[in-house]
Amino acid sequence: MRLVTYQSEAGPRAAIARGDDFIDLHHTDHTLPTDMKSLLAMGHVVRDKVLAAAEQGEPIPQGSRILTPIVNPQKVICVGLNYADHAKETGGKVGDEPVIFNKFPSALIADHDEIHLPPESDQVDYEAELVVVIGSPGKHIPQGEAMSHVGGYCCGNDISARDWQKGKPGKQWLLGKTFDTFAPLGSVLYTPDEIGDPHNLAIRMRLNGETMQESSTSQLIFKIDFLISYLSNVVMLQPGDLIYTGTPHGVGVARDPQVFLQPGDQLEVDIEGLGVLTNRVAIR
């Protein structure tokens, strides 16, 4: 299934794709929830009802604004240095456990929303990422059961202020990663049956039409099942929680000369089977 959240007159609402149209699920079947997190929490038991609603419902109004698939996640968890090719280009050391940090949910923006460059940073960078959306809750999840907790996948972009991440006292990873608008996401949530093997997807970043990152999720050092199990030992994972799984080689800070975002730049995250996430950098 391909699921989105759109802005209705009554607020954000979950919808399913039918061809090029989107069908409001709750409007078609009042037993289905209005929001994406609640829909994911219901699991596979509602799949037939969701598919039936997709066939029977009327399309949402033309021009409706598509939001991030999850508009109010409890957690936005990110993984650093999780592609072998990226770890090599940055000289980062890969240990036995992943590097984990987070973004605040307030950093999220939707497809085609603008990224705002903060005046406090001169080194804002891009990172194309596969994002895992948690479907069912869990704590201390065994690795062998972890993939059953995945609700879907999205394109994401881990925008990063490198001078904050690396140059501030103590290295301000969280603050450098969570300026407002630094977490583009979406626009479609693809359920696992839509994409096959999430560890074998082509992933690319284009900056103003030029390919800057090109790799495959096969380069992931810590796989999705490991990450879910590992994280669930620390926190209870909840429906709608987001895991930005890391970025491949080709980031701007590792280039010679370095490349940082400028007003008017256009970024495209293109992941095989998941479409394209497009965001333009706002002009100050």
VMD Tcl script that draws the C-alpha trace (Angstrom):
set ca {
  {0.00 0.00 0.00}
  {1.00 3.59 -0.64}
  {-0.20 5.84 2.15}
  {-0.09 9.60 2.65}
  {-1.29 12.21 5.10}
  {-3.04 15.23 3.61}
  {-4.33 18.48 5.05}
  {-8.13 18.46 5.12}
  {-10.46 21.12 6.48}
  {-10.72 18.99 9.63}
  {-6.94 18.60 10.00}
  {-4.40 15.99 8.89}
  {-6.00 12.82 7.52}
  {-4.68 9.46 6.35}
  {-5.29 8.49 2.72}
  {-4.35 5.67 0.37}
  {-3.18 5.95 -3.21}
  {-5.39 4.67 -6.02}
  {-3.51 5.32 -9.21}
  {-2.77 9.04 -9.22}
  {-5.57 9.78 -6.74}
  {-5.69 9.57 -2.96}
  {-8.68 8.23 -1.04}
  {-9.52 9.46 2.48}
  {-9.78 6.24 4.49}
  {-11.97 7.37 7.40}
  {-14.34 9.25 5.10}
  {-14.87 6.03 3.15}
  {-14.98 3.68 6.15}
  {-15.72 5.29 9.52}
  {-14.23 2.29 11.36}
  {-10.80 3.26 10.04}
  {-8.83 5.92 11.95}
  {-8.20 9.41 10.62}
  {-4.47 9.50 11.46}
  {-1.54 7.48 10.19}
  {-0.12 6.43 13.56}
  {-3.41 4.87 14.63}
  {-3.75 3.17 11.26}
  {-0.28 1.63 11.55}
  {-1.01 0.51 15.11}
  {-3.95 -1.58 13.85}
  {-1.50 -3.74 11.88}
  {-2.35 -6.23 9.17}
  {-5.85 -6.92 10.49}
  {-7.20 -3.86 8.68}
  {-5.43 -4.43 5.39}
  {-8.50 -5.78 3.61}
  {-10.63 -2.89 4.88}
  {-8.04 -0.35 3.74}
  {-7.85 -1.90 0.29}
  {-11.64 -1.98 0.07}
  {-11.77 1.70 0.98}
  {-9.26 2.42 -1.76}
  {-11.59 0.85 -4.32}
  {-14.84 2.42 -3.08}
  {-13.87 5.91 -1.95}
  {-13.93 9.27 -3.70}
  {-10.62 11.08 -4.36}
  {-9.61 13.88 -2.04}
  {-9.94 17.41 -3.50}
  {-7.49 18.33 -6.23}
  {-4.64 20.47 -4.95}
  {-4.84 19.15 -1.38}
  {-1.59 19.67 0.47}
  {0.31 16.43 1.12}
  {2.04 16.50 4.51}
  {4.74 14.28 5.94}
  {3.31 10.73 6.25}
  {3.72 10.96 10.02}
  {2.98 14.47 11.24}
  {3.59 14.02 14.96}
  {6.05 11.19 15.63}
  {7.02 10.57 19.20}
  {10.62 9.92 18.17}
  {12.89 10.79 15.25}
  {15.94 8.56 15.68}
  {18.97 8.81 13.40}
  {21.95 6.56 12.72}
  {25.40 7.98 11.93}
  {28.17 6.41 9.86}
  {25.98 3.51 8.81}
  {27.13 3.08 5.19}
  {30.48 1.43 4.58}
  {31.29 3.82 1.71}
  {30.39 6.90 3.80}
  {32.44 5.74 6.79}
  {35.40 5.29 4.45}
  {35.11 8.77 2.88}
  {34.91 10.51 6.28}
  {37.55 8.39 8.00}
  {35.02 7.48 10.65}
  {35.63 4.43 12.78}
  {32.86 1.84 12.78}
  {32.52 0.05 16.09}
  {30.46 -2.87 17.26}
  {27.46 -0.65 17.94}
  {25.81 2.08 15.84}
  {26.16 5.83 16.38}
  {22.73 7.08 17.45}
  {21.43 10.64 17.68}
  {18.07 12.27 17.17}
  {16.14 15.14 15.66}
  {13.18 16.89 17.20}
  {9.85 16.31 15.41}
  {9.71 20.08 14.83}
  {12.46 19.63 12.20}
  {10.14 17.68 9.89}
  {9.03 19.17 6.58}
  {7.11 17.65 3.69}
  {7.93 17.04 0.05}
  {8.30 20.39 -1.76}
  {8.54 22.36 1.50}
  {11.48 24.75 1.78}
  {14.67 24.13 3.75}
  {15.72 27.26 5.66}
  {19.42 27.94 6.11}
  {19.99 29.24 9.65}
  {22.11 32.39 9.95}
  {24.04 30.59 12.69}
  {25.59 28.12 10.23}
  {27.70 28.43 7.05}
  {28.12 24.69 6.48}
  {24.71 23.12 5.86}
  {24.92 19.74 4.15}
  {22.60 17.10 2.65}
  {22.23 13.38 3.44}
  {19.94 11.10 1.42}
  {18.46 8.44 3.72}
  {16.07 5.52 3.81}
  {13.61 6.12 6.66}
  {11.97 3.25 8.52}
  {8.54 3.91 10.02}
  {7.63 1.76 13.01}
  {4.26 0.05 12.71}
  {3.71 -1.97 15.87}
  {5.08 -1.10 19.33}
  {7.74 -3.10 21.06}
  {10.34 -3.21 23.81}
  {13.30 -5.63 23.87}
  {12.38 -6.86 20.41}
  {14.37 -9.95 19.31}
  {16.29 -9.31 16.11}
  {14.52 -12.22 14.43}
  {11.15 -10.55 15.01}
  {12.19 -6.97 14.31}
  {11.06 -6.69 10.69}
  {7.49 -7.48 11.70}
  {7.48 -4.15 13.56}
  {8.11 -2.15 10.37}
  {5.08 -0.22 9.19}
  {6.67 1.20 6.08}
  {9.46 3.11 4.39}
  {9.94 6.68 3.14}
  {12.56 8.90 1.56}
  {14.32 11.20 4.01}
  {17.02 13.88 4.04}
  {19.16 14.40 7.12}
  {20.07 18.07 6.68}
  {23.11 18.83 8.85}
  {24.92 21.95 10.04}
  {28.46 20.56 9.97}
  {30.01 23.51 11.82}
  {27.69 22.74 14.74}
  {27.95 18.96 14.47}
  {31.73 18.92 14.37}
  {33.04 22.37 15.38}
  {31.20 23.24 18.57}
  {32.54 22.32 22.02}
  {31.64 18.71 22.67}
  {30.43 18.36 19.05}
  {26.76 19.38 19.03}
  {25.34 16.49 17.02}
  {21.76 16.98 18.17}
  {21.67 20.76 17.70}
  {23.53 20.60 14.39}
  {20.98 18.12 13.08}
  {17.73 19.58 14.34}
  {17.42 23.17 13.18}
  {13.88 23.79 11.96}
  {13.27 22.27 8.48}
  {16.29 19.92 8.79}
  {14.26 16.68 8.40}
  {12.53 16.48 5.00}
  {10.36 13.34 4.80}
  {7.95 11.75 2.38}
  {5.78 12.16 0.67}
  {4.48 8.57 0.45}
  {4.78 5.82 3.06}
  {5.26 2.49 1.30}
  {4.27 -0.60 3.25}
  {6.89 -3.40 3.27}
  {5.07 -5.50 0.66}
  {5.56 -2.68 -1.87}
  {9.36 -2.69 -2.03}
  {10.72 -6.20 -1.42}
  {14.20 -6.20 0.11}
  {14.92 -2.87 1.86}
  {18.59 -3.81 1.98}
  {18.96 -3.80 -1.80}
  {17.63 -0.43 -2.97}
  {19.45 2.12 -5.12}
  {19.73 5.45 -3.32}
  {20.72 8.80 -4.86}
  {20.96 12.47 -3.98}
  {20.78 15.09 -6.73}
  {21.76 18.70 -6.11}
  {20.47 21.03 -8.83}
  {20.21 18.02 -11.14}
  {23.75 16.73 -10.49}
  {24.10 13.35 -8.80}
  {26.10 13.83 -5.60}
  {25.37 10.54 -3.84}
  {24.80 7.21 -5.56}
  {24.91 3.94 -3.68}
  {22.74 1.07 -2.43}
  {21.19 0.21 0.89}
  {23.22 -2.99 0.64}
  {26.02 -0.78 2.03}
  {24.22 -0.48 5.38}
  {26.55 -1.62 8.15}
  {23.87 -2.11 10.79}
  {20.80 -3.57 9.11}
  {17.23 -2.57 9.88}
  {16.43 -5.61 12.01}
  {19.53 -5.00 14.15}
  {18.70 -1.30 14.57}
  {15.13 -1.95 15.65}
  {16.20 -4.59 18.17}
  {19.08 -2.44 19.45}
  {16.96 0.68 19.89}
  {14.10 -1.22 21.53}
  {16.44 -2.27 24.32}
  {16.65 1.40 25.31}
  {13.23 2.84 24.45}
  {9.77 1.50 23.75}
  {9.28 1.91 20.02}
  {5.86 3.26 19.12}
  {3.79 3.36 15.92}
  {4.94 6.27 13.81}
  {8.44 6.47 15.27}
  {10.96 7.29 12.54}
  {14.43 5.82 12.06}
  {16.69 7.68 9.61}
  {19.05 4.81 8.78}
  {22.17 6.68 7.60}
  {23.58 8.12 4.40}
  {25.98 6.86 1.70}
  {29.17 8.47 0.41}
  {29.17 11.77 -1.45}
  {28.17 14.21 1.29}
  {29.25 17.80 0.76}
  {31.58 18.04 3.74}
  {33.71 15.14 2.44}
  {34.19 16.61 -1.04}
  {37.21 18.51 -2.30}
  {36.30 21.30 -2.52}
  {33.54 21.04 0.03}
  {29.97 21.67 -1.09}
  {27.44 23.30 1.21}
  {23.86 24.30 0.50}
  {23.11 27.71 -0.96}
  {19.86 29.67 -1.28}
  {17.88 28.45 -4.28}
  {19.46 24.96 -4.40}
  {17.15 22.06 -5.20}
  {17.64 18.68 -3.53}
  {16.18 15.37 -4.70}
  {16.38 12.16 -2.69}
  {15.65 9.28 -5.07}
  {15.29 5.78 -3.58}
  {14.40 2.80 -5.72}
  {10.72 1.96 -5.31}
  {10.03 4.89 -2.98}
  {9.81 7.79 -5.38}
  {11.57 11.15 -5.10}
  {11.63 13.62 -2.20}
  {12.19 17.16 -3.52}
  {13.01 20.25 -1.47}
  {14.34 23.65 -2.42}
  {16.54 25.75 -0.19}
  {14.76 29.00 0.63}
  {16.14 32.29 -0.61}
  {16.97 34.50 2.34}
}
mol new
graphics top color blue
foreach p $ca { graphics top sphere $p radius 0.5 }
foreach p [lrange $ca 0 end-1] q [lrange $ca 1 end] { graphics top cylinder $p $q radius 0.2 }
display resetview
